[in-house]
């Protein structure tokens, strides 16, 4: 009887058909599974440009040492003796200038402002406003629009300290703000 069903014209060649349908269903399940994994996986979040600039500027200022930066201003400050430790990061040097200004140096705050301006002017796109404060003292500000009008405002901060003439200065709180209106 079973031999008769297999030879019946209705079932002839159906084994290949069922195998093909089974393989096709398996491929669809695999493709849908991979698609769901790619769609629902937790990837990196979108970071707005102003936030990325704020983080990048803070990272450059807090990790770039003075001797690594090619700047005529820094070279002249080193040769004049205003920068005594070329292994300071830019933020540490700004903190040192701030400390020296608190202890009688009348031009050191201006030097700190010049250093920040010199390094950040070309690094920040012209459509963004930028401010660097140290201990709530605005050191440098490039304001294209007021902060109150900003639709994207990002703040990044660091704490710096160091030595000057064998004396410990700091810790000082430095805040980097980038915004766009």
C-alpha positions in Angstrom: 0.0 0.0 0.0 2.8 2.5 0.9 4.5 1.7 -2.3 1.4 2.5 -4.1 1.2 6.0 -2.4 4.8 6.8 -3.3 4.2 6.0 -6.9 1.0 7.9 -7.0 1.4 10.9 -9.4 0.2 13.3 -6.6 3.2 12.5 -4.4 5.9 12.0 -7.0 8.7 14.5 -6.6 7.3 16.1 -3.4 10.3 15.1 -1.3 12.5 17.7 -3.1 9.7 20.3 -2.8 9.3 19.8 1.0 13.1 20.0 1.4 13.3 23.2 -0.6 10.4 24.8 1.4 12.1 23.8 4.7 15.4 25.3 3.6 13.6 28.5 2.5 11.8 28.9 5.8 15.1 28.3 7.6 16.8 31.1 5.6 14.0 33.5 6.3 14.2 32.7 10.1 17.9 33.3 10.1 17.7 36.6 8.1 14.9 37.9 10.3 16.8 37.0 13.4 20.0 38.8 12.2 17.9 41.8 11.2 16.3 41.9 14.7 19.7 41.7 16.4 21.1 44.5 14.3 18.0 46.6 14.8 17.7 46.1 18.5 21.3 46.0 19.5 22.5 48.7 21.9 24.9 50.7 19.7 26.6 54.0 20.5 24.3 56.9 21.1 24.1 59.9 18.9 26.4 62.6 20.3 25.5 66.2 19.2 28.4 68.1 17.6 28.5 70.7 20.4 28.9 68.0 23.0 31.6 66.3 21.0 33.5 69.6 20.6 33.2 70.3 24.4 34.6 66.8 25.2 37.3 67.0 22.6 38.5 70.5 23.7 38.6 69.5 27.3 40.5 66.3 26.4 43.1 68.3 24.3 43.5 70.9 27.0 43.8 68.3 29.8 46.1 65.8 28.1 48.2 67.8 25.6 51.5 68.8 27.2 53.1 72.1 26.4 56.1 70.7 24.6 53.8 68.7 22.3 52.0 71.7 21.0 53.4 73.6 18.1 52.5 77.3 18.8 54.6 80.4 18.4 52.9 81.9 21.5 53.9 78.9 23.7 57.4 79.0 22.3 57.8 82.6 23.2 56.4 82.0 26.7 58.9 79.2 27.2 61.8 81.3 26.0 60.7 84.3 28.2 60.6 82.0 31.3 56.9 82.4 31.8 56.4 78.6 31.3 58.8 76.8 33.5 57.6 73.2 33.2 57.1 72.1 29.6 55.6 68.8 30.8 52.5 70.6 32.2 49.3 70.1 30.3 47.6 73.2 28.9 45.0 73.1 31.7 47.8 72.8 34.3 49.6 75.7 32.8 46.4 77.8 32.8 45.9 76.8 36.4 49.5 77.8 37.2 48.9 81.2 35.6 45.7 81.6 37.6 47.6 80.7 40.8 50.4 83.2 40.0 47.8 85.9 39.3 46.3 85.4 42.7 49.8 85.8 44.2 50.8 89.1 42.7 51.5 88.5 39.0 49.6 91.2 37.2 49.9 89.8 33.7 49.5 86.1 34.3 45.7 86.0 33.9 46.3 87.7 30.5 48.8 85.0 29.6 46.3 82.3 30.6 43.7 83.9 28.4 46.1 84.2 25.5 47.1 80.6 25.7 43.5 79.4 25.7 42.6 81.7 22.9 45.6 80.6 20.8 44.9 76.9 21.2 41.1 77.0 20.8 40.6 79.6 18.1 41.1 77.2 15.1 40.0 74.1 17.0 36.4 75.2 17.5 34.2 75.8 14.4 33.1 79.4 14.0 29.4 78.7 14.5 29.9 77.6 18.1 30.4 79.8 21.2 33.0 78.8 23.7 33.8 79.7 27.3 36.5 78.6 29.7 36.2 79.4 33.4 38.4 78.6 36.3 37.0 78.8 39.8 34.0 80.8 38.5 36.3 83.4 36.8 35.7 83.6 33.1 39.1 83.3 31.5 38.2 83.3 27.9 34.9 83.7 26.1 34.0 83.7 22.4 30.3 84.5 22.5 28.4 84.5 19.2 25.0 84.4 21.0 23.9 84.4 24.6 23.8 81.1 26.5 20.1 81.8 27.2 19.4 81.5 23.4 21.3 78.2 23.0 19.5 75.2 21.8 22.6 73.0 22.4 24.7 73.8 25.4 27.3 71.4 26.8 29.6 71.7 29.8 32.7 69.6 30.5 34.9 70.1 33.5 38.2 69.1 35.1 40.0 69.6 38.4 43.7 70.6 38.1 46.5 71.2 40.5 50.2 71.4 40.3 53.5 72.8 41.6 55.0 76.2 41.1 58.3 77.1 42.9 58.0 74.0 45.0 54.6 75.0 46.3 51.4 73.1 45.6 48.6 75.1 44.0 45.0 74.1 43.5 42.9 72.2 43.1 41.1 74.5 40.7 37.8 73.7 39.0 38.0 74.4 35.2 34.8 74.4 33.2 34.6 74.2 29.4 31.2 75.3 27.9 30.3 75.0 24.2 26.9 76.2 22.8 25.2 76.9 19.6 22.1 79.1 19.1 
